[in-house]
Amino acid sequence: MINTVTGAIAPEQLGRTLIHEHIICSSPDFQYAFPQWLSREKVVEAAVAKLRYIAEKHNVRTLVDGTPISLGRDIGLLKEVSERSGVQIIASSGFYFYPCFTAYCVAPQTMARFLTDEVKNSGNGISILKCAVDSEGVTRVVKNYLETVAIVHKETGLPIFMHSHSGNRTGLEALEILTGNGVDISKIAVGHVADCNTADYAIELLKKGCYVSVDRIWSGNVAERVEVLYELLAAGFGDRIMVSCDHICCPDNIMESTPAPGGNVNSLGVIYSELLPALVKKGAPQDIADQFTLRNAAGFLA
């Protein structure tokens, strides 16, 4: 079974799944100090409109929210958005690459105990772990985060989504640390692999046995992402590719504006309305949408 914020489902109930999106990304410090920081009403209204759109227009049934505890994850908010939109939401546990005080002075084993308890006992809908290594590479704190997530993976069996920096190919070193700490490489997905608009980094990762996520997709870069995806398909890696927008439905500056309730609803739909049709036109299989966002996503999450 796979946990969502509204209850456990069987893998066959996932349907089309976007593997890495965000309802919000925000500073936990500001959220804690200033409860009025984000307008809950605006967030819910905007997020529900976008999720309803992709459900009705593109038959998306599940969204994996890649917001870990260090980016303002709000389980109650995710549950409300899921219930009102009808889209199943999977929540993440884990970390972004930003250093925090706790990670400087608390051992990975201690942090892992709390994350493992959340996964097993909280009912928070956690079915994926998040880690991140950016342009600076594996810093002291990032290493602690990676070791923590590795422990939780071994205790729970949950898959891991890794934020990486394609320019510096930081996912490669992070893969070594995770697998060196006992993580099954087939349960790791490395994200942001096409940001440099070449397939080299993704191919190097795929040869090691992990999944990759071609993401950060919007109308302005569809053509470049299509070229990368086609090259990966031609190289024979179609069964370990997932796609997503890495879209933030409600960024922090939402409180400074008054967006129309249905404004920009296609932000999450560009994969289905532009990217995948262009890929099919180039010669990809007709069922590539279900390959990437249904079968591959289910294989990774199950």
PASEBA-1860 file (N, C-alpha, C; in nm, 3 decimals):
! residues 302
1> MINTVTGA> 0.083/-0.120/0.000/0.000/0.000/0.000/0.088/0.127/0.000 ~ 0.034/0.233/-0.053/0.104/0.360/-0.062/0.025/0.464/0.018 ~ 0.093/0.533/0.107/0.026/0.633/0.190/0.004/0.763/0.113 ~ -0.116/0.821/0.129/-0.143/0.957/0.084/-0.195/1.034/0.205 ~ -0.209/1.164/0.190/-0.253/1.245/0.305/-0.399/1.218/0.340 ~ -0.473/1.151/0.253/-0.612/1.117/0.282/-0.633/0.967/0.300 ~ -0.524/0.890/0.315/-0.537/0.748/0.340/-0.452/0.664/0.247 ~ -0.439/0.537/0.280/-0.356/0.445/0.202/-0.431/0.397/0.077
9> IAPEQLGR> -0.355/0.379/-0.032/-0.412/0.330/-0.158/-0.323/0.217/-0.211 ~ -0.379/0.136/-0.299/-0.301/0.034/-0.368/-0.226/0.098/-0.484 ~ -0.113/0.042/-0.526/-0.037/0.102/-0.637/-0.120/0.124/-0.763 ~ -0.213/0.033/-0.791/-0.294/0.048/-0.911/-0.393/0.164/-0.902 ~ -0.408/0.222/-0.783/-0.496/0.338/-0.767/-0.422/0.471/-0.787 ~ -0.292/0.466/-0.810/-0.216/0.589/-0.829/-0.263/0.666/-0.952 ~ -0.284/0.595/-1.062/-0.316/0.662/-1.187/-0.199/0.748/-1.233 ~ -0.228/0.837/-1.324/-0.123/0.928/-1.371/-0.072/1.012/-1.254
17> TLIHEHII> 0.061/1.016/-1.242/0.124/1.076/-1.124/0.234/1.174/-1.165 ~ 0.228/1.294/-1.108/0.339/1.390/-1.123/0.430/1.370/-1.002 ~ 0.554/1.336/-1.028/0.641/1.283/-0.923/0.706/1.388/-0.835 ~ 0.703/1.517/-0.878/0.772/1.617/-0.795/0.715/1.756/-0.820 ~ 0.617/1.794/-0.739/0.556/1.927/-0.745/0.548/1.981/-0.603 ~ 0.498/2.103/-0.589/0.487/2.166/-0.457/0.356/2.244/-0.449 ~ 0.286/2.227/-0.338/0.174/2.318/-0.311/0.230/2.449/-0.259 ~ 0.317/2.444/-0.161/0.390/2.562/-0.116/0.537/2.527/-0.098
25> CSSPDFQY> 0.621/2.627/-0.103/0.758/2.621/-0.051/0.776/2.751/0.026 ~ 0.811/2.740/0.151/0.817/2.858/0.234/0.917/2.838/0.348 ~ 0.950/2.945/0.415/1.041/2.939/0.528/0.967/2.891/0.652 ~ 1.007/2.778/0.710/0.944/2.734/0.835/0.960/2.838/0.946 ~ 1.071/2.914/0.942/1.095/3.017/1.043/0.987/3.124/1.038 ~ 0.958/3.171/0.917/0.854/3.274/0.902/0.716/3.217/0.934 ~ 0.692/3.095/0.893/0.563/3.034/0.924/0.541/3.021/1.074 ~ 0.648/2.985/1.144/0.637/2.966/1.289/0.622/3.100/1.361
33> AFPQWLSR> 0.704/3.198/1.318/0.704/3.327/1.389/0.583/3.413/1.353 ~ 0.537/3.398/1.227/0.429/3.483/1.179/0.320/3.397/1.116 ~ 0.224/3.351/1.194/0.119/3.262/1.142/0.044/3.321/1.023 ~ 0.045/3.453/1.011/-0.026/3.518/0.900/0.060/3.528/0.775 ~ 0.180/3.470/0.776/0.274/3.484/0.665/0.212/3.443/0.531 ~ 0.149/3.328/0.525/0.081/3.283/0.404/-0.069/3.287/0.426 ~ -0.141/3.338/0.329/-0.286/3.337/0.335/-0.336/3.198/0.299 ~ -0.383/3.124/0.400/-0.429/2.988/0.374/-0.541/2.987/0.269
41> EKVVEAAV> -0.629/3.085/0.276/-0.741/3.090/0.182/-0.691/3.105/0.038 ~ -0.592/3.193/0.016/-0.537/3.211/-0.118/-0.465/3.086/-0.166 ~ -0.388/3.025/-0.076/-0.314/2.905/-0.112/-0.409/2.795/-0.155 ~ -0.509/2.768/-0.075/-0.603/2.660/-0.106/-0.676/2.689/-0.236 ~ -0.723/2.811/-0.253/-0.798/2.848/-0.372/-0.713/2.826/-0.498 ~ -0.591/2.875/-0.497/-0.504/2.864/-0.615/-0.465/2.719/-0.641 ~ -0.427/2.646/-0.536/-0.383/2.508/-0.554/-0.497/2.418/-0.600 ~ -0.614/2.434/-0.543/-0.728/2.351/-0.582/-0.763/2.374/-0.728
49> AKLRYIAE> -0.759/2.500/-0.773/-0.790/2.529/-0.913/-0.693/2.458/-1.007 ~ -0.565/2.459/-0.974/-0.464/2.395/-1.059/-0.478/2.243/-1.058 ~ -0.503/2.185/-0.941/-0.514/2.039/-0.935/-0.642/1.990/-1.000 ~ -0.750/2.062/-0.983/-0.874/2.023/-1.051/-0.855/2.026/-1.203 ~ -0.783/2.125/-1.250/-0.761/2.139/-1.394/-0.687/2.017/-1.449 ~ -0.577/1.976/-1.386/-0.501/1.863/-1.440/-0.576/1.733/-1.425 ~ -0.663/1.725/-1.324/-0.744/1.604/-1.308/-0.849/1.596/-1.419 ~ -0.917/1.704/-1.444/-1.025/1.704/-1.541/-0.975/1.706/-1.685
57> KHNVRTLV> -0.868/1.781/-1.711/-0.818/1.797/-1.847/-0.724/1.684/-1.889 ~ -0.641/1.635/-1.794/-0.535/1.541/-1.830/-0.540/1.410/-1.751 ~ -0.644/1.391/-1.673/-0.664/1.266/-1.599/-0.549/1.235/-1.503 ~ -0.491/1.339/-1.444/-0.391/1.319/-1.339/-0.463/1.286/-1.210 ~ -0.423/1.179/-1.144/-0.491/1.136/-1.022/-0.408/1.159/-0.896 ~ -0.273/1.167/-0.911/-0.188/1.175/-0.792/-0.078/1.278/-0.814 ~ -0.050/1.353/-0.709/0.060/1.450/-0.710/0.150/1.419/-0.591 ~ 0.278/1.405/-0.616/0.376/1.389/-0.508/0.426/1.527/-0.471
65> DGTPISLG> 0.396/1.568/-0.348/0.442/1.698/-0.300/0.584/1.682/-0.247 ~ 0.679/1.745/-0.317/0.820/1.728/-0.281/0.870/1.825/-0.176 ~ 0.780/1.877/-0.093/0.816/1.976/0.008/0.852/1.906/0.139 ~ 0.980/1.905/0.177/1.018/1.840/0.302/0.996/1.933/0.421 ~ 1.033/1.887/0.538/1.008/1.963/0.660/1.082/2.096/0.660 ~ 1.193/2.106/0.588/1.272/2.229/0.588/1.228/2.330/0.483 ~ 1.119/2.301/0.411/1.065/2.396/0.314/0.919/2.431/0.344 ~ 0.880/2.413/0.469/0.748/2.460/0.510/0.635/2.363/0.485
73> RDIGLLKE> 0.665/2.235/0.478/0.560/2.136/0.457/0.447/2.151/0.558 ~ 0.323/2.143/0.510/0.205/2.160/0.596/0.107/2.048/0.563 ~ 0.104/1.944/0.644/0.022/1.826/0.615/-0.126/1.861/0.614 ~ -0.170/1.943/0.708/-0.310/1.982/0.711/-0.352/2.055/0.584 ~ -0.265/2.141/0.534/-0.291/2.212/0.409/-0.300/2.115/0.292 ~ -0.206/2.021/0.285/-0.208/1.923/0.177/-0.337/1.840/0.180 ~ -0.380/1.805/0.298/-0.503/1.726/0.310/-0.624/1.806/0.261 ~ -0.631/1.933/0.298/-0.744/2.015/0.255/-0.745/2.032/0.102
81> VSERSGVQ> -0.628/2.057/0.044/-0.619/2.072/-0.101/-0.658/1.941/-0.171 ~ -0.612/1.829/-0.117/-0.646/1.699/-0.176/-0.796/1.672/-0.170 ~ -0.856/1.695/-0.055/-0.999/1.669/-0.039/-1.082/1.757/-0.131 ~ -1.044/1.882/-0.146/-1.124/1.976/-0.225/-1.100/1.962/-0.375 ~ -0.982/1.913/-0.414/-0.951/1.900/-0.556/-0.985/1.762/-0.612 ~ -0.986/1.661/-0.524/-1.006/1.524/-0.569/-0.879/1.457/-0.616 ~ -0.764/1.525/-0.608/-0.636/1.468/-0.648/-0.565/1.413/-0.524 ~ -0.519/1.289/-0.533/-0.446/1.228/-0.423/-0.308/1.295/-0.409
89> IIASSGFY> -0.269/1.325/-0.286/-0.139/1.389/-0.262/-0.055/1.301/-0.170 ~ 0.065/1.274/-0.215/0.165/1.202/-0.134/0.259/1.305/-0.074 ~ 0.281/1.297/0.055/0.369/1.392/0.124/0.510/1.335/0.137 ~ 0.606/1.426/0.156/0.747/1.389/0.169/0.796/1.412/0.312 ~ 0.893/1.332/0.351/0.971/1.362/0.470/1.116/1.372/0.426 ~ 1.197/1.443/0.502/1.336/1.459/0.465/1.378/1.604/0.466 ~ 1.474/1.638/0.380/1.542/1.768/0.392/1.573/1.830/0.257 ~ 1.582/1.962/0.255/1.641/2.035/0.144/1.789/2.051/0.176
97> FYPCFTAY> 1.865/2.119/0.091/2.009/2.130/0.118/2.044/2.244/0.211 ~ 1.947/2.331/0.245/1.978/2.442/0.335/2.025/2.390/0.471 ~ 2.133/2.444/0.526/2.179/2.399/0.658/2.086/2.448/0.768 ~ 2.066/2.367/0.867/1.989/2.410/0.984/2.070/2.378/1.110 ~ 2.036/2.446/1.217/2.110/2.432/1.342/2.110/2.287/1.392 ~ 1.994/2.223/1.385/1.983/2.086/1.436/2.080/1.992/1.365 ~ 2.091/2.006/1.233/2.176/1.915/1.158/2.324/1.934/1.187 ~ 2.361/2.049/1.243/2.500/2.072/1.282/2.535/1.998/1.411
105> CVAPQTMA> 2.437/1.978/1.498/2.471/1.929/1.631/2.402/1.800/1.672 ~ 2.318/1.745/1.585/2.248/1.621/1.617/2.289/1.512/1.518 ~ 2.317/1.394/1.567/2.363/1.284/1.483/2.253/1.237/1.388 ~ 2.291/1.187/1.268/2.191/1.133/1.176/2.102/1.026/1.239 ~ 2.159/0.943/1.326/2.079/0.838/1.389/1.964/0.896/1.470 ~ 1.988/1.009/1.534/1.883/1.073/1.615/1.776/1.134/1.526 ~ 1.818/1.209/1.423/1.721/1.267/1.332/1.639/1.158/1.264 ~ 1.706/1.049/1.227/1.637/0.940/1.157/1.529/0.876/1.244
113> RFLTDEVK> 1.551/0.871/1.373/1.451/0.811/1.462/1.319/0.886/1.455 ~ 1.326/1.018/1.447/1.204/1.098/1.440/1.136/1.084/1.304 ~ 1.215/1.084/1.196/1.156/1.069/1.063/1.093/0.931/1.046 ~ 1.160/0.829/1.097/1.106/0.694/1.087/0.974/0.682/1.163 ~ 0.969/0.741/1.280/0.845/0.738/1.358/0.733/0.809/1.282 ~ 0.765/0.921/1.216/0.663/0.991/1.139/0.609/0.902/1.028 ~ 0.699/0.838/0.954/0.657/0.753/0.844/0.566/0.640/0.893 ~ 0.605/0.577/1.002/0.535/0.457/1.048/0.410/0.486/1.130
121> NSGNGISI> 0.407/0.598/1.201/0.303/0.614/1.303/0.219/0.741/1.294 ~ 0.256/0.837/1.210/0.188/0.967/1.217/0.059/0.976/1.139 ~ 0.044/0.893/1.036/-0.072/0.908/0.948/-0.062/1.030/0.859 ~ 0.060/1.082/0.839/0.080/1.204/0.761/0.085/1.183/0.610 ~ 0.069/1.059/0.565/0.069/1.033/0.422/0.206/1.036/0.358 ~ 0.309/0.997/0.434/0.446/0.999/0.384/0.475/0.872/0.305 ~ 0.506/0.887/0.176/0.543/0.771/0.095/0.668/0.796/0.012 ~ 0.740/0.903/0.045/0.864/0.931/-0.026/0.955/1.013/0.066
129> LKCAVDSE> 1.085/0.995/0.049/1.184/1.069/0.126/1.255/1.168/0.033 ~ 1.288/1.284/0.085/1.351/1.389/0.005/1.490/1.418/0.059 ~ 1.586/1.431/-0.033/1.718/1.481/0.003/1.763/1.575/-0.108 ~ 1.867/1.650/-0.084/1.907/1.752/-0.180/2.056/1.781/-0.171 ~ 2.119/1.790/-0.286/2.259/1.834/-0.292/2.269/1.930/-0.410 ~ 2.308/2.053/-0.382/2.305/2.157/-0.484/2.447/2.186/-0.534 ~ 2.469/2.305/-0.587/2.594/2.337/-0.655/2.715/2.327/-0.564 ~ 2.695/2.346/-0.431/2.808/2.340/-0.337/2.854/2.196/-0.313
137> GVTRVVKN> 2.777/2.100/-0.358/2.814/1.961/-0.338/2.777/1.910/-0.200 ~ 2.845/1.805/-0.158/2.812/1.740/-0.031/2.885/1.811/0.081 ~ 2.822/1.908/0.140/2.875/1.977/0.257/2.859/1.888/0.380 ~ 2.911/1.935/0.491/2.899/1.858/0.616/2.752/1.833/0.651 ~ 2.670/1.937/0.640/2.529/1.922/0.676/2.456/1.834/0.575 ~ 2.484/1.852/0.446/2.421/1.768/0.344/2.456/1.622/0.366 ~ 2.580/1.594/0.404/2.619/1.455/0.433/2.536/1.399/0.548 ~ 2.514/1.481/0.651/2.429/1.436/0.762/2.287/1.407/0.715
145> YLETVAIV> 2.235/1.493/0.628/2.101/1.471/0.574/2.095/1.341/0.494 ~ 2.194/1.319/0.409/2.196/1.197/0.327/2.203/1.072/0.414 ~ 2.286/1.076/0.516/2.298/0.959/0.604/2.168/0.936/0.681 ~ 2.101/1.045/0.720/1.974/1.033/0.789/1.870/0.967/0.700 ~ 1.858/1.016/0.577/1.760/0.961/0.483/1.791/0.815/0.452 ~ 1.919/0.780/0.443/1.956/0.640/0.419/1.907/0.550/0.531 ~ 1.922/0.594/0.654/1.875/0.515/0.769/1.724/0.496/0.762 ~ 1.653/0.606/0.732/1.506/0.598/0.726/1.462/0.506/0.612
153> HKETGLPI> 1.530/0.513/0.499/1.499/0.423/0.387/1.512/0.277/0.429 ~ 1.621/0.246/0.498/1.642/0.107/0.539/1.537/0.060/0.640 ~ 1.487/0.152/0.721/1.386/0.118/0.821/1.246/0.108/0.761 ~ 1.221/0.180/0.652/1.084/0.190/0.600/1.067/0.136/0.458 ~ 1.176/0.128/0.383/1.168/0.086/0.243/1.120/0.194/0.149 ~ 1.102/0.317/0.196/1.048/0.422/0.111/1.149/0.465/0.004 ~ 1.099/0.502/-0.114/1.187/0.555/-0.218/1.236/0.695/-0.184 ~ 1.341/0.738/-0.252/1.405/0.866/-0.225/1.408/0.950/-0.353
161> FMHSHSGN> 1.363/1.075/-0.340/1.379/1.170/-0.450/1.490/1.268/-0.412 ~ 1.587/1.283/-0.502/1.702/1.369/-0.475/1.701/1.493/-0.564 ~ 1.698/1.611/-0.504/1.727/1.735/-0.575/1.875/1.736/-0.607 ~ 1.911/1.764/-0.733/2.053/1.770/-0.768/2.079/1.890/-0.857 ~ 2.207/1.919/-0.879/2.249/2.031/-0.964/2.315/1.971/-1.087 ~ 2.251/1.989/-1.204/2.301/1.922/-1.324/2.434/1.982/-1.371 ~ 2.454/2.111/-1.349/2.578/2.173/-1.393/2.700/2.113/-1.326 ~ 2.688/2.085/-1.196/2.799/2.026/-1.120/2.784/1.875/-1.101
169> RTGLEALE> 2.677/1.818/-1.156/2.652/1.672/-1.150/2.661/1.619/-1.008 ~ 2.602/1.692/-0.917/2.618/1.658/-0.775/2.546/1.530/-0.735 ~ 2.452/1.484/-0.817/2.382/1.361/-0.784/2.472/1.240/-0.783 ~ 2.581/1.245/-0.856/2.671/1.129/-0.863/2.738/1.101/-0.729 ~ 2.792/1.204/-0.666/2.854/1.185/-0.534/2.749/1.146/-0.430 ~ 2.631/1.209/-0.438/2.526/1.177/-0.342/2.480/1.032/-0.358 ~ 2.473/0.984/-0.481/2.438/0.842/-0.503/2.537/0.750/-0.433 ~ 2.664/0.782/-0.442/2.766/0.698/-0.377/2.746/0.695/-0.226
177> ILTGNGVD> 2.713/0.809/-0.168/2.692/0.814/-0.023/2.568/0.734/0.015 ~ 2.459/0.752/-0.057/2.336/0.680/-0.025/2.355/0.529/-0.039 ~ 2.409/0.485/-0.152/2.426/0.341/-0.172/2.532/0.285/-0.078 ~ 2.633/0.367/-0.045/2.733/0.324/0.052/2.676/0.306/0.191 ~ 2.562/0.369/0.215/2.493/0.354/0.344/2.374/0.260/0.333 ~ 2.373/0.176/0.230/2.276/0.067/0.223/2.147/0.094/0.149 ~ 2.138/0.205/0.075/2.016/0.235/0.000/2.015/0.156/-0.130 ~ 1.900/0.100/-0.163/1.879/0.030/-0.289/1.874/0.134/-0.401
185> ISKIAVGH> 1.968/0.128/-0.496/1.977/0.232/-0.599/1.853/0.238/-0.686 ~ 1.781/0.126/-0.697/1.659/0.126/-0.779/1.545/0.201/-0.711 ~ 1.567/0.244/-0.586/1.465/0.322/-0.514/1.505/0.468/-0.501 ~ 1.597/0.512/-0.585/1.640/0.652/-0.585/1.603/0.714/-0.720 ~ 1.542/0.832/-0.716/1.519/0.912/-0.836/1.597/1.042/-0.822 ~ 1.681/1.073/-0.919/1.759/1.196/-0.916/1.688/1.299/-1.003 ~ 1.660/1.414/-0.945/1.584/1.517/-1.014/1.669/1.625/-1.078 ~ 1.606/1.704/-1.165/1.665/1.822/-1.228/1.781/1.786/-1.320
193> VADCNTAD> 1.771/1.668/-1.382/1.885/1.617/-1.460/1.900/1.682/-1.596 ~ 1.797/1.756/-1.642/1.803/1.814/-1.776/1.820/1.965/-1.774 ~ 1.855/2.021/-1.662/1.862/2.167/-1.651/1.966/2.228/-1.744 ~ 2.068/2.152/-1.782/2.170/2.203/-1.873/2.134/2.175/-2.019 ~ 2.015/2.117/-2.041/1.964/2.089/-2.176/2.049/1.990/-2.254 ~ 2.115/1.900/-2.181/2.187/1.788/-2.243/2.148/1.661/-2.169 ~ 2.171/1.547/-2.234/2.133/1.418/-2.176/2.248/1.348/-2.103 ~ 2.370/1.403/-2.110/2.488/1.333/-2.060/2.478/1.297/-1.912
201> YAIELLKK> 2.439/1.395/-1.831/2.430/1.373/-1.687/2.327/1.265/-1.655 ~ 2.211/1.272/-1.718/2.107/1.173/-1.695/2.151/1.034/-1.735 ~ 2.219/1.022/-1.847/2.266/0.891/-1.893/2.366/0.832/-1.795 ~ 2.457/0.915/-1.745/2.555/0.866/-1.648/2.486/0.813/-1.522 ~ 2.382/0.882/-1.479/2.306/0.836/-1.362/2.229/0.708/-1.393 ~ 2.161/0.706/-1.506/2.079/0.590/-1.542/2.163/0.464/-1.556 ~ 2.284/0.476/-1.603/2.372/0.360/-1.616/2.404/0.298/-1.481 ~ 2.391/0.376/-1.376/2.417/0.324/-1.241/2.297/0.250/-1.183
209> GCYVSVDR> 2.178/0.269/-1.242/2.062/0.191/-1.200/1.951/0.267/-1.130 ~ 1.962/0.399/-1.119/1.857/0.476/-1.054/1.755/0.524/-1.156 ~ 1.650/0.589/-1.108/1.555/0.662/-1.192/1.605/0.805/-1.207 ~ 1.552/0.875/-1.308/1.577/1.018/-1.318/1.445/1.090/-1.341 ~ 1.443/1.216/-1.301/1.328/1.303/-1.324/1.371/1.419/-1.413 ~ 1.308/1.426/-1.531/1.324/1.542/-1.618/1.213/1.639/-1.581 ~ 1.250/1.751/-1.526/1.149/1.838/-1.465/1.182/1.985/-1.489 ~ 1.126/2.071/-1.404/1.138/2.216/-1.426/1.096/2.250/-1.568
217> IWSGNVAE> 0.977/2.203/-1.601/0.924/2.217/-1.736/0.819/2.328/-1.739 ~ 0.833/2.419/-1.835/0.731/2.520/-1.860/0.733/2.547/-2.011 ~ 0.637/2.625/-2.057/0.622/2.644/-2.201/0.750/2.691/-2.268 ~ 0.828/2.773/-2.198/0.947/2.831/-2.259/1.061/2.735/-2.282 ~ 1.061/2.617/-2.218/1.174/2.524/-2.237/1.131/2.386/-2.286 ~ 1.008/2.375/-2.335/0.958/2.245/-2.380/1.046/2.186/-2.490 ~ 1.085/2.266/-2.587/1.164/2.213/-2.699/1.295/2.151/-2.651 ~ 1.362/2.216/-2.556/1.487/2.163/-2.504/1.466/2.033/-2.426
225> RVEVLYEL> 1.359/2.030/-2.346/1.331/1.908/-2.269/1.295/1.792/-2.361 ~ 1.225/1.819/-2.470/1.189/1.715/-2.566/1.316/1.652/-2.624 ~ 1.414/1.734/-2.658/1.538/1.680/-2.716/1.609/1.588/-2.617 ~ 1.615/1.629/-2.491/1.681/1.545/-2.389/1.605/1.414/-2.372 ~ 1.474/1.421/-2.358/1.394/1.301/-2.339/1.407/1.206/-2.457 ~ 1.406/1.259/-2.578/1.416/1.173/-2.696/1.551/1.101/-2.697 ~ 1.656/1.169/-2.658/1.788/1.106/-2.653/1.792/0.996/-2.547 ~ 1.727/1.019/-2.434/1.723/0.916/-2.329/1.644/0.795/-2.375
233> LAAGFGDR> 1.533/0.818/-2.445/1.455/0.707/-2.498/1.537/0.628/-2.601 ~ 1.605/0.698/-2.687/1.685/0.633/-2.790/1.797/0.550/-2.729 ~ 1.844/0.591/-2.611/1.950/0.517/-2.542/1.897/0.396/-2.466 ~ 1.765/0.378/-2.464/1.706/0.259/-2.404/1.668/0.270/-2.258 ~ 1.648/0.392/-2.208/1.619/0.412/-2.066/1.474/0.451/-2.038 ~ 1.384/0.420/-2.128/1.246/0.465/-2.114/1.174/0.417/-1.990 ~ 1.219/0.306/-1.932/1.149/0.250/-1.817/1.191/0.311/-1.684 ~ 1.287/0.406/-1.686/1.330/0.469/-1.560/1.333/0.621/-1.570
241> IMVSCDHI> 1.246/0.675/-1.654/1.234/0.820/-1.668/1.098/0.864/-1.614 ~ 1.097/0.969/-1.535/0.973/1.032/-1.491/0.980/1.180/-1.527 ~ 0.864/1.242/-1.539/0.861/1.385/-1.573/0.773/1.459/-1.473 ~ 0.808/1.584/-1.451/0.731/1.667/-1.361/0.768/1.813/-1.388 ~ 0.689/1.904/-1.335/0.717/2.047/-1.356/0.803/2.107/-1.247 ~ 0.802/2.049/-1.126/0.862/2.111/-1.008/0.801/2.250/-0.990 ~ 0.670/2.255/-1.007/0.596/2.381/-0.999/0.554/2.408/-0.854 ~ 0.567/2.532/-0.811/0.516/2.573/-0.680/0.380/2.639/-0.703
249> CCPDNIME> 0.275/2.573/-0.659/0.140/2.627/-0.682/0.123/2.764/-0.619 ~ 0.180/2.782/-0.500/0.159/2.905/-0.425/0.291/2.950/-0.363 ~ 0.371/3.027/-0.437/0.497/3.077/-0.380/0.472/3.179/-0.271 ~ 0.576/3.210/-0.195/0.563/3.302/-0.082/0.500/3.435/-0.119 ~ 0.530/3.485/-0.238/0.480/3.618/-0.273/0.331/3.620/-0.306 ~ 0.261/3.507/-0.284/0.118/3.506/-0.309/0.044/3.604/-0.218 ~ 0.103/3.633/-0.100/0.033/3.723/-0.008/0.044/3.868/-0.053 ~ 0.132/3.895/-0.153/0.147/4.031/-0.203/0.061/4.057/-0.327
257> STPAPGGN> -0.013/3.956/-0.370/-0.093/3.972/-0.491/-0.232/3.916/-0.467 ~ -0.319/3.938/-0.563/-0.455/3.884/-0.555/-0.483/3.809/-0.685 ~ -0.431/3.687/-0.695/-0.446/3.614/-0.821/-0.591/3.575/-0.847 ~ -0.627/3.571/-0.975/-0.760/3.522/-1.011/-0.771/3.376/-0.970 ~ -0.890/3.333/-0.923/-0.905/3.195/-0.875/-0.858/3.090/-0.974 ~ -0.881/3.112/-1.102/-0.840/3.012/-1.202/-0.718/3.053/-1.279 ~ -0.644/3.153/-1.233/-0.529/3.204/-1.307/-0.418/3.102/-1.322 ~ -0.363/3.093/-1.444/-0.245/3.010/-1.469/-0.268/2.863/-1.433
265> VNSLGVIY> -0.388/2.813/-1.456/-0.419/2.676/-1.413/-0.343/2.572/-1.493 ~ -0.294/2.607/-1.611/-0.224/2.508/-1.694/-0.078/2.491/-1.656 ~ -0.031/2.555/-1.550/0.110/2.544/-1.512/0.151/2.399/-1.492 ~ 0.065/2.318/-1.434/0.094/2.177/-1.411/0.056/2.090/-1.530 ~ -0.018/2.147/-1.626/-0.066/2.068/-1.739/0.022/2.073/-1.860 ~ 0.128/2.156/-1.858/0.211/2.175/-1.976/0.278/2.045/-2.021 ~ 0.302/1.954/-1.928/0.360/1.824/-1.964/0.270/1.752/-2.063 ~ 0.139/1.753/-2.036/0.044/1.681/-2.120/-0.001/1.762/-2.241
273> SELLPALV> -0.009/1.893/-2.228/-0.059/1.974/-2.338/0.049/2.009/-2.441 ~ 0.177/2.011/-2.397/0.283/2.053/-2.488/0.398/1.953/-2.498 ~ 0.455/1.913/-2.384/0.578/1.832/-2.386/0.556/1.696/-2.451 ~ 0.463/1.618/-2.399/0.448/1.481/-2.446/0.393/1.473/-2.589 ~ 0.299/1.559/-2.630/0.260/1.558/-2.772/0.378/1.589/-2.865 ~ 0.465/1.683/-2.824/0.582/1.714/-2.907/0.677/1.595/-2.913 ~ 0.688/1.521/-2.804/0.775/1.404/-2.801/0.720/1.294/-2.892 ~ 0.589/1.274/-2.890/0.527/1.176/-2.980/0.547/1.217/-3.126
281> KKGAPQDI> 0.530/1.344/-3.154/0.549/1.394/-3.290/0.692/1.369/-3.339 ~ 0.786/1.371/-3.247/0.926/1.348/-3.282/0.955/1.200/-3.305 ~ 0.865/1.112/-3.257/0.883/0.970/-3.281/0.873/0.881/-3.158 ~ 0.844/0.937/-3.042/0.827/0.857/-2.921/0.699/0.774/-2.930 ~ 0.686/0.667/-2.852/0.565/0.585/-2.854/0.440/0.666/-2.819 ~ 0.327/0.624/-2.875/0.201/0.695/-2.852/0.161/0.694/-2.705 ~ 0.202/0.591/-2.631/0.161/0.581/-2.491/0.266/0.637/-2.396 ~ 0.349/0.729/-2.444/0.460/0.778/-2.362/0.411/0.850/-2.236
289> ADQFTLRN> 0.293/0.913/-2.242/0.240/0.980/-2.123/0.219/0.881/-2.010 ~ 0.159/0.767/-2.042/0.136/0.666/-1.939/0.265/0.595/-1.900 ~ 0.360/0.584/-1.993/0.489/0.524/-1.958/0.558/0.606/-1.849 ~ 0.568/0.737/-1.871/0.640/0.823/-1.778/0.564/0.849/-1.648 ~ 0.435/0.879/-1.659/0.362/0.930/-1.542/0.267/0.829/-1.480 ~ 0.256/0.711/-1.537/0.172/0.607/-1.476/0.258/0.485/-1.442 ~ 0.309/0.417/-1.543/0.380/0.292/-1.516/0.513/0.315/-1.444 ~ 0.593/0.410/-1.492/0.722/0.433/-1.426/0.704/0.489/-1.285
297> AAGFLA> 0.609/0.580/-1.270/0.586/0.638/-1.137/0.537/0.532/-1.039 ~ 0.448/0.444/-1.084/0.400/0.336/-0.998/0.512/0.240/-0.963 ~ 0.596/0.208/-1.062/0.708/0.117/-1.035/0.805/0.175/-0.932 ~ 0.825/0.305/-0.938/0.917/0.369/-0.843/0.856/0.378/-0.703 ~ 0.730/0.413/-0.695/0.668/0.436/-0.564/0.626/0.307/-0.493 ~ 0.594/0.204/-0.568/0.539/0.082/-0.508/0.644/0.008/-0.426
END
